Amino acid sequence: MNHEIIIFIPILLFMIGAIVFTFLKKRKRSAKSIYKLIDDLEKKYIY
């Protein structure tokens, strides 16, 4: 098993969750815009 991936994935998921939560607290966003935000972040940091 690649231990870097095992450590990195939960950190990445936590960061994405924290960003989404911050946006939700600032203002109400539709589910569609949140999914778009997550998709954009995945493309930026994973691919």
Order of alpha helices (4+ residues) and beta strands (2+ residues): alpha-alpha
